[in-house]
């Protein structure tokens, strides 16, 4: 009986979590730790995002979210609104231009000097 209760509890926990929780890895452009904070904060500000971690070296973000509350497209739109291009949504010129100079990642032919 005890084993049966443990198995039932495990099935309920796994079944409930997998039905709503989605894990994705996406590409997000940025340059530094300031970008990391901005990108993660933008993603986390979307209702339903459980975690968001962006890696400055790989330019990839691991996101965990509740698909009943939000979508990957909505999360990417919020990140783009903060000035960072994602794999599917490009930031507007206005949003991109609002980034600090050291956070500009689009190629202009000129090399950046220093970092944030």
MIDOSE-1310 file (N, C-alpha, C; in nm, 2 decimals, decimal comma, always signed):
residues 116
xxxx	+0,08/-0,12/+0,00/+0,00/+0,00/+0,00/+0,09/+0,13/+0,00; +0,19/+0,12/+0,08/+0,28/+0,24/+0,09/+0,35/+0,26/-0,05; +0,40/+0,15/-0,11/+0,46/+0,17/-0,24/+0,36/+0,22/-0,35; +0,24/+0,18/-0,34/+0,14/+0,23/-0,43/+0,11/+0,38/-0,42
xxxx	+0,11/+0,42/-0,29/+0,08/+0,56/-0,27/+0,20/+0,65/-0,32; +0,32/+0,60/-0,30/+0,44/+0,67/-0,35/+0,44/+0,67/-0,50; +0,41/+0,57/-0,57/+0,40/+0,56/-0,71/+0,29/+0,66/-0,76; +0,18/+0,66/-0,70/+0,07/+0,75/-0,74/+0,11/+0,89/-0,72
xxxx	+0,18/+0,92/-0,61/+0,22/+1,06/-0,58/+0,32/+1,10/-0,69; +0,42/+1,01/-0,72/+0,52/+1,05/-0,83/+0,45/+1,07/-0,96; +0,36/+0,99/-1,00/+0,29/+1,00/-1,13/+0,21/+1,14/-1,13; +0,15/+1,17/-1,02/+0,07/+1,30/-1,02/+0,17/+1,42/-1,03
xxxx	+0,28/+1,41/-0,96/+0,38/+1,52/-0,97/+0,44/+1,54/-1,10; +0,48/+1,43/-1,16/+0,54/+1,43/-1,30/+0,43/+1,47/-1,40; +0,32/+1,41/-1,40/+0,21/+1,44/-1,49/+0,17/+1,59/-1,49; +0,16/+1,64/-1,37/+0,11/+1,78/-1,35/+0,22/+1,88/-1,40
xxxx	+0,35/+1,85/-1,37/+0,45/+1,94/-1,41/+0,48/+1,94/-1,56; +0,47/+1,82/-1,62/+0,51/+1,82/-1,76/+0,39/+1,87/-1,85; +0,27/+1,88/-1,80/+0,16/+1,93/-1,88/+0,17/+2,08/-1,90; +0,24/+2,15/-1,81/+0,24/+2,29/-1,81/+0,37/+2,36/-1,83
xxxx	+0,48/+2,29/-1,79/+0,61/+2,35/-1,79/+0,69/+2,31/-1,92; +0,74/+2,42/-1,98/+0,81/+2,40/-2,11/+0,95/+2,45/-2,08; +1,05/+2,38/-2,14/+1,19/+2,42/-2,13/+1,24/+2,44/-2,27; +1,30/+2,56/-2,30/+1,35/+2,59/-2,43/+1,49/+2,66/-2,42
xxxx	+1,57/+2,64/-2,52/+1,70/+2,71/-2,53/+1,69/+2,79/-2,66; +1,71/+2,93/-2,65/+1,71/+3,01/-2,77/+1,83/+3,10/-2,78; +1,86/+3,15/-2,90/+1,97/+3,24/-2,92/+1,92/+3,38/-2,89; +2,00/+3,45/-2,82/+1,97/+3,59/-2,79/+2,11/+3,67/-2,80
xxxx	+2,11/+3,78/-2,88/+2,23/+3,86/-2,90/+2,25/+3,95/-2,79; +2,38/+3,97/-2,75/+2,42/+4,06/-2,65/+2,57/+4,05/-2,63; +2,63/+4,13/-2,55/+2,77/+4,14/-2,54/+2,83/+4,12/-2,40; +2,76/+4,15/-2,30/+2,83/+4,16/-2,16/+2,73/+4,13/-2,05
xxxx	+2,78/+4,14/-1,93/+2,70/+4,12/-1,81/+2,59/+4,21/-1,79; +2,60/+4,33/-1,84/+2,49/+4,43/-1,84/+2,38/+4,38/-1,93; +2,42/+4,32/-2,05/+2,32/+4,26/-2,14/+2,25/+4,14/-2,07; +2,33/+4,06/-2,00/+2,28/+3,94/-1,93/+2,17/+3,98/-1,84
xxxx	+2,19/+4,08/-1,76/+2,09/+4,13/-1,66/+1,96/+4,18/-1,73; +1,98/+4,26/-1,84/+1,87/+4,32/-1,91/+1,79/+4,21/-1,98; +1,86/+4,12/-2,04/+1,79/+4,01/-2,11/+1,71/+3,92/-2,01; +1,77/+3,88/-1,91/+1,71/+3,79/-1,81/+1,59/+3,87/-1,74
xxxx	+1,61/+3,99/-1,71/+1,50/+4,07/-1,65/+1,38/+4,08/-1,74; +1,41/+4,11/-1,87/+1,30/+4,12/-1,97/+1,22/+3,99/-1,97; +1,29/+3,88/-1,98/+1,22/+3,75/-1,99/+1,15/+3,72/-1,86; +1,21/+3,74/-1,75/+1,14/+3,71/-1,62/+1,02/+3,80/-1,59
xxxx	+1,01/+3,92/-1,66/+0,90/+4,01/-1,64/+0,77/+3,96/-1,71; +0,78/+3,85/-1,79/+0,67/+3,80/-1,86/+0,60/+3,70/-1,76; +0,47/+3,72/-1,74/+0,40/+3,63/-1,65/+0,40/+3,49/-1,70; +0,44/+3,40/-1,61/+0,45/+3,26/-1,65/+0,59/+3,21/-1,67
xxxx	+0,69/+3,30/-1,67/+0,83/+3,26/-1,69/+0,88/+3,22/-1,55; +0,93/+3,10/-1,54/+0,97/+3,04/-1,41/+1,12/+3,07/-1,39; +1,20/+3,06/-1,50/+1,34/+3,09/-1,49/+1,39/+3,13/-1,63; +1,50/+3,21/-1,63/+1,56/+3,26/-1,75/+1,71/+3,28/-1,72
xxxx	+1,80/+3,21/-1,79/+1,94/+3,22/-1,77/+2,01/+3,23/-1,91; +2,08/+3,35/-1,93/+2,15/+3,38/-2,05/+2,30/+3,36/-2,03; +2,36/+3,30/-2,13/+2,51/+3,28/-2,12/+2,58/+3,38/-2,21; +2,66/+3,46/-2,16/+2,73/+3,57/-2,24/+2,82/+3,51/-2,35
xxxx	+2,88/+3,39/-2,32/+2,97/+3,33/-2,42/+2,90/+3,26/-2,53; +2,80/+3,18/-2,50/+2,73/+3,10/-2,60/+2,62/+3,18/-2,67; +2,58/+3,29/-2,60/+2,46/+3,37/-2,65/+2,33/+3,29/-2,65; +2,32/+3,20/-2,56/+2,20/+3,11/-2,55/+2,14/+3,13/-2,42
xxxx	+2,01/+3,13/-2,42/+1,93/+3,15/-2,30/+1,84/+3,02/-2,28; +1,85/+2,97/-2,16/+1,76/+2,86/-2,12/+1,64/+2,92/-2,04; +1,52/+2,89/-2,09/+1,40/+2,95/-2,04/+1,31/+2,83/-1,99; +1,25/+2,85/-1,88/+1,15/+2,76/-1,83/+1,02/+2,84/-1,81
xxxx	+0,91/+2,80/-1,87/+0,79/+2,87/-1,86/+0,66/+2,79/-1,86; +0,55/+2,84/-1,81/+0,42/+2,78/-1,80/+0,35/+2,81/-1,94; +0,33/+2,71/-2,02/+0,27/+2,74/-2,15/+0,13/+2,77/-2,15; +0,07/+2,76/-2,03/-0,07/+2,80/-2,01/-0,08/+2,95/-1,99
xxxx	+0,03/+3,01/-1,95/+0,03/+3,15/-1,91/+0,10/+3,24/-2,02; +0,19/+3,18/-2,09/+0,27/+3,26/-2,19/+0,32/+3,17/-2,30; +0,39/+3,23/-2,40/+0,44/+3,15/-2,51/+0,59/+3,20/-2,53; +0,66/+3,12/-2,61/+0,80/+3,15/-2,64/+0,80/+3,28/-2,72
xxxx	+0,70/+3,30/-2,81/+0,70/+3,42/-2,89/+0,68/+3,54/-2,81; +0,59/+3,53/-2,71/+0,57/+3,65/-2,62/+0,70/+3,68/-2,54; +0,77/+3,58/-2,50/+0,90/+3,60/-2,42/+1,00/+3,67/-2,52; +1,01/+3,62/-2,64/+1,11/+3,67/-2,73/+1,07/+3,82/-2,77
xxxx	+0,94/+3,85/-2,78/+0,90/+3,99/-2,80/+0,94/+4,08/-2,69; +0,93/+4,03/-2,57/+0,97/+4,12/-2,45/+1,12/+4,14/-2,45; +1,20/+4,04/-2,49/+1,34/+4,05/-2,49/+1,38/+4,15/-2,61; +1,32/+4,14/-2,72/+1,34/+4,23/-2,83/+1,30/+4,37/-2,80
xxxx	+1,20/+4,39/-2,72/+1,16/+4,52/-2,68/+1,26/+4,59/-2,59; +1,34/+4,50/-2,52/+1,45/+4,56/-2,44/+1,58/+4,59/-2,52; +1,57/+4,56/-2,66/+1,68/+4,59/-2,74/+1,77/+4,48/-2,79; +1,73/+4,35/-2,76/+1,81/+4,24/-2,80/+1,74/+4,15/-2,90
xxxx	+1,81/+4,12/-3,01/+1,75/+4,03/-3,11/+1,75/+3,89/-3,05; +1,64/+3,81/-3,08/+1,64/+3,67/-3,05/+1,64/+3,59/-3,18; +1,64/+3,46/-3,17/+1,65/+3,38/-3,29/+1,53/+3,41/-3,39; +1,41/+3,45/-3,33/+1,29/+3,47/-3,42/+1,24/+3,61/-3,42
xxxx	+1,28/+3,70/-3,32/+1,23/+3,83/-3,32/+1,34/+3,93/-3,31; +1,34/+4,03/-3,40/+1,44/+4,13/-3,41/+1,40/+4,26/-3,34; +1,49/+4,31/-3,26/+1,46/+4,44/-3,19/+1,44/+4,55/-3,29; +1,35/+4,64/-3,26/+1,34/+4,76/-3,34/+1,47/+4,84/-3,34
xxxx	+1,49/+4,92/-3,44/+1,60/+5,01/-3,44/+1,60/+5,10/-3,31; +1,48/+5,15/-3,28/+1,47/+5,24/-3,16/+1,51/+5,17/-3,03; +1,47/+5,05/-3,02/+1,50/+4,97/-2,90/+1,65/+4,94/-2,89; +1,70/+4,90/-3,01/+1,85/+4,86/-3,02/+1,93/+4,99/-2,99
xxxx	+1,89/+5,10/-3,05/+1,97/+5,22/-3,03/+1,97/+5,27/-2,88; +1,87/+5,23/-2,80/+1,86/+5,27/-2,66/+1,96/+5,20/-2,57; +2,03/+5,09/-2,63/+2,13/+5,02/-2,55/+2,25/+5,10/-2,53; +2,32/+5,08/-2,42/+2,45/+5,15/-2,40/+2,55/+5,11/-2,51
xxxx	+2,64/+5,19/-2,55/+2,74/+5,17/-2,65/+2,81/+5,03/-2,65; +2,85/+4,99/-2,53/+2,92/+4,87/-2,51/+2,83/+4,75/-2,53; +2,70/+4,76/-2,53/+2,61/+4,65/-2,55/+2,56/+4,63/-2,69; +2,61/+4,72/-2,78/+2,57/+4,71/-2,92/+2,64/+4,59/-2,98
xxxx	+2,56/+4,50/-3,04/+2,61/+4,37/-3,09/+2,60/+4,36/-3,25; +2,53/+4,45/-3,31/+2,51/+4,45/-3,45/+2,64/+4,50/-3,52; +2,68/+4,44/-3,62/+2,81/+4,47/-3,68/+2,80/+4,61/-3,76; +2,89/+4,70/-3,73/+2,89/+4,82/-3,80/+3,02/+4,84/-3,88
xxxx	+3,11/+4,74/-3,87/+3,24/+4,75/-3,93/+3,34/+4,80/-3,84; +3,30/+4,88/-3,74/+3,40/+4,94/-3,64/+3,41/+4,84/-3,52; +3,53/+4,84/-3,46/+3,55/+4,75/-3,35/+3,51/+4,83/-3,22; +3,45/+4,76/-3,13/+3,42/+4,82/-3,00/+3,55/+4,83/-2,92
xxxx	+3,55/+4,93/-2,84/+3,67/+4,95/-2,75/+3,62/+4,93/-2,61; +3,69/+4,85/-2,53/+3,65/+4,83/-2,39/+3,53/+4,75/-2,38; +3,48/+4,74/-2,25/+3,36/+4,66/-2,23/+3,28/+4,74/-2,12; +3,16/+4,69/-2,09/+3,07/+4,76/-1,99/+3,13/+4,74/-1,85
